Amino acid sequence: MKEDAEQKQRILATERYKNGEKPESICTSLGRSKVWLYKWIKRRTECNDNEGWSKDLSRRPLSVARTPTEIEELVKYVRLSLYNRDLFCGAQAILWELEDLDASPLPSLRTINRILIRNDLTHRRTGKYEPKGTEYPVLDSSMPNSTHQADLVGPCYLKGPIRFYSLNVIDIATARCGVQSSKLKASGCIMRCLLKIWRRLGIPDNIQVDNALTFRGSNRHPRGMGLLIRMCLHNNVEPWFIPMAEPWRNGTVEHFNNFYRQMFLKKVFMTSENELNSESLAFEQRHNSSYRYSKIGGKTPLKVLAERNAVLRFPEYDQIPKAWHEKPETGKYHLVRLIRSDLRISIFNEHFPVPPELEYEYVVATVDVKEQKLKLFSNKKQVEQFDYKMR
């Protein structure tokens, strides 16, 4: 056996060393290193030639950090509970449940997966999985500027060094992009970028963004309406805020962000702010006039726009007028949220109770500025309403 041959070689090498043979000669003849030879000389010396010194030692750790029994049992219970209710019951769903239960210590996704494998809890339901409850609300994108998705990329860096952020916008219907850079990510700076993009792409009916403070406003004044909301409502645009921690809901612009990094930031050499602005505009125009998407039939974004014969709206101003900073008196903005087991919905850090039947469903929370109401919709049907006085 291989192990027996290894042991014989170790014994032979150490015997030759004890008999006075030079290490170089021993190692050369056996095809071994000096480190290997001295390792076994030391092992034999420490064991005083006792039987077994030449055998391999176990590589098993002396101590293994195991998950507390209580946590393992809780993971098994939560998984069974989710499974029996025909809900998603993978590691991520279990982790969400444990967070809601304030479990401590909170296991990692890797630990949860190990627990499931160890307890043979990885089997799937038979047949096709039928999702429970409301489908995720999808905005209309049938016409140019029906819906824009926007996201902020950064901080990014150029040689110089120059630090900047890029506001990237995609028109879902045509795949046209708008790219505008800013040295700061303050709301006022980014909204000036949005105005410049609107002057090139046109004003949308809806704009979908994540929940970054740049877009939603202040934590201290959740009902104060940030500059994005005010600017949109003054232009008859309805902002939509995707669920927390679900960036894939803004998947089109997220995909474009990767393209922007690979095909622009990593390939175009720029050393100044002026070069960045001019090259960003050139990249935008090149993308819209020459890049082809399979989802629009292999056509370019500008070709699709020309075929639709849509009438686009454009802002009249080069700078954001003072009127857009004022609180609008009409309009609506929306937040899409997944209702968890605590049966509460978070509206910019304010929490409101929801009916039990909405558990694990996506709900659209609509703020009606004119009526000063917060309305909850499930499957396009209103299910709850709260007074929501703007501040």
C-alpha positions in Angstrom: 0.0 0.0 0.0 1.0 3.6 -0.6 1.0 4.4 3.1 3.3 1.5 3.9 5.8 2.5 1.3 5.8 6.1 2.7 6.5 4.8 6.2 9.3 2.6 5.0 10.9 5.6 3.2 10.6 7.7 6.4 12.3 5.0 8.5 15.0 4.4 5.9 15.8 8.2 5.6 16.0 8.7 9.4 18.2 5.6 9.8 20.6 6.8 7.1 20.8 10.2 8.9 21.5 8.5 12.2 24.3 6.6 10.6 26.0 9.8 9.6 25.0 10.2 6.0 24.7 13.8 4.8 21.1 15.2 4.3 21.9 16.3 0.7 22.8 12.7 -0.3 19.7 11.3 1.4 17.3 13.8 -0.1 18.8 13.5 -3.6 18.5 9.7 -3.7 15.0 9.7 -2.4 13.7 12.7 -4.4 12.7 14.5 -1.2 13.3 18.0 0.3 15.3 18.8 3.4 12.2 20.1 5.0 10.6 16.7 4.6 13.7 14.9 6.1 14.0 17.2 9.1 10.3 16.9 9.8 10.5 13.1 10.2 13.8 13.3 12.1 12.1 15.6 14.6 9.0 13.4 14.8 11.2 10.3 15.5 13.2 12.2 18.1 10.1 13.5 19.9 8.5 10.1 20.0 11.8 8.4 21.3 11.5 5.8 18.5 8.2 4.6 19.8 6.1 2.6 17.4 3.8 4.6 15.1 6.0 7.7 14.8 6.3 7.2 11.1 2.5 7.2 10.5 0.5 10.1 9.3 -1.3 12.0 12.0 -5.0 12.8 11.6 -5.7 16.2 10.0 -9.0 16.5 11.8 -9.2 19.8 13.8 -8.7 19.4 17.5 -11.9 21.4 18.1 -14.9 22.0 15.9 -17.2 25.0 16.4 -20.7 23.6 16.2 -23.9 25.4 15.8 -25.8 25.5 19.2 -28.5 22.8 19.4 -31.2 25.4 20.0 -30.4 27.2 16.7 -30.2 24.0 14.7 -33.6 22.9 16.1 -35.0 26.4 15.3 -33.8 26.2 11.7 -35.4 22.8 11.3 -38.7 24.1 12.8 -38.7 27.2 10.6 -38.0 25.2 7.5 -40.8 22.8 8.2 -43.2 25.6 9.0 -42.4 27.4 5.7 -42.7 24.1 3.8 -46.1 23.2 5.2 -47.4 26.7 4.3 -46.3 26.2 0.7 -43.8 29.1 1.0 -40.3 29.4 -0.1 -38.2 27.4 2.3 -34.6 27.8 1.2 -31.7 29.1 3.3 -32.5 32.7 2.5 -36.2 32.4 3.4 -35.2 30.7 6.7 -32.7 33.4 7.5 -35.4 36.1 7.0 -37.6 34.2 9.4 -34.8 33.9 12.0 -34.2 37.6 11.8 -37.9 38.3 12.5 -37.7 35.9 15.5 -34.6 37.7 16.8 -32.7 34.4 16.9 -29.2 34.7 18.4 -26.6 33.8 17.4 -27.9 34.3 13.9 -26.4 31.6 11.6 -25.0 32.4 8.2 -26.5 31.1 4.9 -23.7 28.6 4.7 -24.5 27.3 8.2 -28.2 27.0 7.4 -27.4 25.0 4.3 -25.2 22.7 6.2 -28.0 22.1 8.8 -30.5 21.3 6.0 -28.1 18.9 4.3 -27.2 17.2 7.7 -30.8 16.7 8.5 -31.8 15.7 4.9 -34.1 18.7 4.5 -33.2 19.6 1.0 -35.9 17.8 -0.8 -38.2 19.9 -3.1 -41.9 19.8 -3.5 -43.2 17.4 -6.2 -44.6 19.1 -9.3 -44.2 22.6 -10.4 -44.0 25.2 -7.6 -47.0 27.6 -7.6 -46.1 30.9 -6.0 -48.5 32.0 -3.3 -50.2 35.4 -3.3 -49.7 38.5 -5.4 -47.3 38.6 -8.3 -44.7 41.3 -8.2 -46.3 44.5 -9.7 -44.8 45.3 -13.0 -45.0 48.8 -14.5 -46.2 49.5 -18.0 -43.4 49.9 -20.4 -45.3 49.6 -23.7 -44.4 53.0 -25.0 -41.2 55.2 -25.0 -40.9 57.0 -21.6 -43.7 54.9 -20.0 -41.1 53.8 -17.4 -37.5 54.7 -16.6 -35.3 52.8 -14.3 -32.6 54.9 -12.6 -29.6 54.1 -10.4 -26.5 55.7 -8.9 -23.2 54.2 -9.6 -20.2 55.0 -7.5 -18.0 56.3 -6.1 -15.9 55.7 -9.2 -12.3 56.9 -9.7 -10.3 58.3 -12.6 -6.5 59.0 -12.6 -5.8 62.4 -11.2 -7.3 61.3 -8.8 -10.9 62.2 -9.6 -13.8 60.8 -7.6 -17.3 60.9 -9.1 -20.8 59.3 -9.3 -22.8 58.5 -12.3 -26.6 58.6 -12.6 -27.6 56.0 -15.1 -31.1 55.9 -16.5 -32.7 53.4 -18.9 -36.0 53.8 -20.8 -37.5 50.3 -20.6 -39.5 50.4 -23.8 -36.6 51.4 -26.1 -33.4 50.6 -24.1 -32.2 54.2 -24.5 -29.8 55.2 -21.8 -29.0 58.4 -20.1 -25.6 58.9 -18.4 -24.6 61.9 -16.3 -21.7 62.2 -13.9 -21.5 64.3 -10.7 -18.6 64.9 -8.2 -21.1 64.7 -5.3 -24.0 62.4 -4.6 -26.0 65.0 -2.7 -29.6 65.0 -3.8 -29.4 68.5 -5.4 -26.4 67.5 -7.5 -28.0 64.2 -8.7 -31.3 65.8 -9.5 -29.5 68.3 -11.7 -28.0 65.3 -13.5 -31.6 63.9 -13.9 -32.8 67.1 -15.4 -30.0 67.0 -18.0 -30.9 63.4 -18.8 -34.6 64.4 -19.2 -33.6 67.1 -21.6 -32.0 64.3 -23.8 -34.4 61.4 -23.2 -37.6 63.2 -22.4 -39.7 63.1 -19.2 -41.1 59.7 -18.2 -44.5 58.8 -16.8 -42.9 56.6 -14.1 -39.4 56.4 -12.7 -38.3 53.4 -10.7 -35.4 53.8 -8.1 -34.1 52.1 -5.0 -34.4 53.4 -1.5 -31.1 55.4 -1.3 -31.4 58.6 0.7 -30.4 60.5 -2.5 -33.7 59.5 -4.0 -36.1 59.2 -1.1 -35.0 62.1 1.1 -34.4 62.4 4.8 -34.6 59.8 7.6 -35.5 62.5 10.1 -38.4 63.7 7.9 -39.9 60.6 6.2 -43.0 62.5 5.0 -41.0 65.6 3.8 -40.7 64.4 0.2 -37.2 64.5 -1.0 -36.2 66.5 -4.1 -36.6 63.6 -6.4 -40.3 63.2 -5.3 -41.0 66.9 -5.6 -39.3 67.2 -8.9 -41.2 64.3 -10.3 -44.6 65.3 -9.0 -44.2 68.8 -10.4 -43.7 67.1 -13.8 -46.5 64.6 -13.5 -44.1 61.7 -13.0 -44.8 59.0 -10.5 -41.8 57.7 -8.6 -41.7 54.0 -7.7 -39.4 52.7 -4.9 -38.5 49.0 -5.2 -38.5 46.7 -2.1 -35.6 47.1 0.3 -32.6 44.9 -0.4 -34.0 43.6 -3.8 -31.8 45.4 -6.4 -32.8 42.8 -9.0 -36.2 44.6 -9.2 -34.3 47.3 -11.0 -32.7 44.6 -13.1 -32.6 46.5 -16.5 -30.5 49.4 -15.2 -28.4 47.1 -13.0 -27.5 45.1 -16.1 -26.7 48.4 -17.9 -24.5 49.4 -14.9 -22.3 46.3 -15.6 -22.1 47.2 -19.2 -21.2 50.8 -18.3 -18.3 49.6 -16.1 -16.9 47.1 -18.6 -17.4 49.0 -21.8 -16.8 52.6 -20.6 -15.0 53.0 -17.3 -12.5 50.2 -18.0 -11.9 51.1 -21.6 -12.0 54.8 -22.0 -8.9 56.8 -20.7 -9.9 60.0 -18.9 -8.0 62.3 -16.6 -10.2 65.3 -16.1 -13.8 66.2 -15.3 -14.2 67.8 -18.7 -13.1 64.6 -20.4 -15.4 62.6 -18.2 -18.4 64.7 -19.2 -17.7 64.7 -22.9 -16.8 61.0 -23.0 -19.9 60.1 -21.0 -22.1 61.9 -23.5 -20.3 60.2 -26.4 -20.8 56.8 -24.8 -24.5 57.5 -24.3 -24.9 58.5 -27.9 -22.9 55.5 -29.2 -25.0 53.1 -27.1 -28.3 54.5 -28.2 -27.4 54.7 -31.9 -25.4 51.4 -32.3 -26.0 48.9 -29.5 -28.5 46.2 -30.3 -30.7 44.3 -27.7 -32.4 41.0 -28.4 -35.4 42.1 -26.3 -36.2 44.8 -28.9 -35.7 42.5 -31.9 -32.0 43.2 -32.4 -32.7 46.9 -33.2 -30.9 49.9 -31.9 -32.6 52.0 -29.2 -33.0 55.0 -31.5 -34.4 52.8 -34.3 -37.1 51.5 -31.9 -37.9 55.1 -30.8 -38.3 56.2 -34.4 -40.7 53.3 -35.2 -43.0 54.0 -32.2 -43.8 57.6 -33.4 -44.2 58.6 -29.7 -44.7 62.2 -28.6 -42.1 62.9 -25.9 -42.3 65.6 -23.2 -39.1 67.6 -22.5 -38.4 70.1 -19.6 -38.3 73.7 -20.5 -35.5 74.6 -18.1 -31.7 74.3 -18.1 -31.6 74.5 -14.3 -34.1 73.2 -11.7 -36.5 76.1 -11.0 -37.4 77.2 -7.5 -41.0 76.0 -8.0 -39.8 72.4 -8.2 -38.2 72.7 -4.7 -41.6 73.5 -3.2 -43.9 70.8 -1.8 -46.4 69.8 -4.5 -50.1 69.8 -3.6 -51.0 66.9 -5.9 -49.6 63.7 -7.3 -48.7 60.2 -6.1 -45.6 58.2 -5.3 -45.4 54.5 -4.6 -43.4 52.0 -2.5 -43.4 48.3 -3.3 -42.8 46.2 -0.1 -42.8 42.5 0.8 -44.9 41.9 3.9 -43.0 39.7 6.4 -44.3 37.6 9.3 -44.4 40.7 11.6 -47.3 42.0 9.4 -46.0 45.5 9.2 -45.0 47.7 6.2 -42.1 50.1 6.3 -42.6 53.4 4.6 -39.3 55.3 4.8 -38.6 54.0 8.4 -42.2 54.5 9.5 -44.1 51.3 10.2 -47.8 50.5 9.6 -49.8 47.4 10.4 -51.3 45.3 7.6 -54.0 42.6 7.5 -52.8 39.0 8.1 -53.8 37.8 4.7 -51.0 39.9 3.2 -48.2 37.9 4.8 -45.5 37.1 2.3 -47.2 39.1 -0.5 -46.0 42.2 -2.3 -48.0 45.3 -1.5 -48.0 48.6 -3.3 -48.1 51.5 -0.8 -49.3 54.7 -2.6 -49.0 58.1 -1.0 -51.7 60.4 -2.3 -50.4 63.9 -1.7 -53.7 65.7 -2.4 -55.8 63.4 -0.1 -53.0 63.1 2.5 -53.6 59.4 2.5 -51.5 56.2 2.5 -53.2 53.5 0.5 -52.2 49.9 0.4 -52.9 47.8 -2.7 -52.7 44.1 -3.3 -53.4 42.7 -6.8 -54.5 46.3 -7.7 -57.2 46.2 -5.1 -57.1 48.6 -2.2 -56.9 46.7 1.1 -56.1 49.4 3.7 -55.8 53.1 4.1 -54.1 55.4 6.7 -54.1 59.1 7.3 -50.7 60.4 6.1 -50.3 64.1 6.7 -47.3 65.5 4.8 -44.8 67.4 6.8 
